[in-house]
Amino acid sequence: MEEDNKEIFRLSYNGGIVDEKNGISIRTLGSTLPHFQRAIDKSVIYERDGAFNKGQGAGKKTYPSADLMFYIPEEGSFVIPLFGKVKKGAVEFFNWAFSEPYNKAIVGDVSIDPEHQVKVYRARIKSDDVEHKTQKDLMVWGSKDKRYYARSAMLQDMDSMFSVIKASGSSSMRLDVVKKAAKGHII
């Protein structure tokens, strides 16, 4: 295979969404893989341009460096090894985008209830404890924080991808970013 020494992603489906013969519904794949590909596209666009703009998609010129290829599924749970020419910088951005939210989720540091958050902001407004920002301020902030915007856009696709699992309590998905060491061997 010409993909030797390329980055690969391993996407595993386990639990109730996989049948007794390690089969999986095309509907499940259709609900997850497009979101995953769009998240990879956003990583590649960010790595190439240093920014990601709302509504920006991978054009035909970007496809060769963002497309992931599907080969033969492995034995056991339904595992899809996806090979591609995704550059190291895009893979590093992809990993970075997940590390902070994932680590926060592991220790239970998830966002607060939106109703409570609204109450907090109302109380802060009444006591004039808010920093006023203009549209221009937000635009300046946005241009400085392009990396976080790109991460947010990418995570939105990944959240949609994992919605299949959220709907079913007995299923799981696992995504690993792995390097191929030599022909046929995965580190």
N, C-alpha and C positions, 0 to 999 in steps of 0.2 A: 504494500500500500504506500502511496506517496505521502501519506499523512504522518509518517514517522517524525518524531520530535515536534509535533504540533500540539497545541493545547486542545484538550477535549473536555466535554462536559458529560457526566453520566447522570441520566435522569432515570430514577427507579420508581416504579409504581408497586405498592404492596397493599395487602389487606383486602377489604371488601370490594374494591374496584378491580381486582385481579381474580379471575375465576380459577377453578381447581387445576386447569391445564396451563396456567400462566398466560391466559388470554386477557385482552383488555378491549373495551369498547372503542370503536372508532369515534364515537361521540365524546368520550373522555379525552382521547388524543386530540380531537378537533377543538376541544375547549381549553386545552393546555398548551399545546405546541405553538400555535400562532402567537400567543402572548409571550412565550419564552423567546421566540424568534424576534419579536418587536423589542423585547428588553435587550437582546444582543445587538440589534440594529442601533438602539440608542447608545449603548456602550461604545460601539464602533464609531458612530457619529461624534460622540463626545471626545473620544481619543483622537480622531482625525481633526476636528474643528476647534476643540477646546471649549465647546459650548453645545447645548442642545436647545432648540427653540420649539415652543409649543406647536404641535401639528406637523413637525418636521418628520419625514419618513426617509427610509433608505431608498435612494434612487437606484436605477439600473447599474450605474457606475459603482455603487457601494456593494451591490449583491455579492461579487466574488470575495470580498474581504469580510462579509458578514454571514453568508449562507452556511448553515450547518448541514452536514450530510448524514443520512441515516444508512447504516449498514445492518448486518444480521443481529437480531436480538440475542442476548445471552441466555443460558439456562438459568433456572431458578425463578425468582420474581421477574416480572417483565421489566427489563433494563434496556434503555435505548442509548447506546453509545453514539454520540453525535460528534462528528469530526468536522473541522473547519479551518479556514485560514485566518481566524480571528487573531489579531496582533496581541502581543503580550500586554501592552498598555491597556487595551480594552478589557482583557481578562482581569487585570489588576483593578481597574475601575469597577468592574462587575463585583469582584470580591469585596472591595472597600464599601460599595453601596449596601451590601448585605451585612457586613460585620457589626456595625453599630446597632441597627435595629434588632438583629438576631441576638446579640449579647444582652441588650436591654430586655428582650422578651424572655430569655432564659432566667434572668433574676427577677422577673415579674415587674420590671419597670416599664409598664405600658401606659399609654396616655390616659388621662382622667376622663371621666364621664362628661360628654359635651354639655349636658344641662348644668352640671356643676361648674364647668369652665365658663359658661355664659354668666352665671351668678357671680363668679369671681371677677370677671371683666366689668360687669355692671357696678359692683362695689368699688372697683378701682377707678372707674370713670367718675362716680359720685365724689370720691375723695381726691379727684384730680391727680391720680397716681398712674397716669398713662403717658407714654411718649407719643406726641403727635407727629405723624409722618405724612408728607405730601406724596402725590403721585410721582413727582420727580425723585423724592427720597427713595421710594420703592424701586424705581427704575435704576438708580445708582446702586442700591443694594443688590438688585438682581444681576446687574452686570458684574459685580464683584463676586457673587456667589453662584456662578454658573454650574459649578460642580454639584452643589446641593440640589439645584433645580433639575439637573440631568438625573441625579439619583432618585429624586422624587418621581419623575416621569417613568423611570425604569421600574421602580418598586410598584408603581400602580399597575403596570403590566404583569408583574410577578404576582401581585395580589389577586388579579383576575385569574391568572393561571392556577393558583392554589385554591380558588373558590370551589372547585370540584371536591377537594379534600375537606374543606370546611363544612360542606353540606353533609358529609358522611363521617360520622365519628369513628368508624372502624377501619378507615383507610389511611394510608400515609404515602408520601412522596419523598424522595430524597434526591437532592441535586449535589453532585460532587464535581469540582473542577480538578481534573487530573491531567498530568503530563504523560505522554507516551514515551517510554524509555527506548525501546527498540521494537522492531517489528513484532506485533502480536503481544507485547507485554505492557501492562499498565502499572505505573508506580502507585 
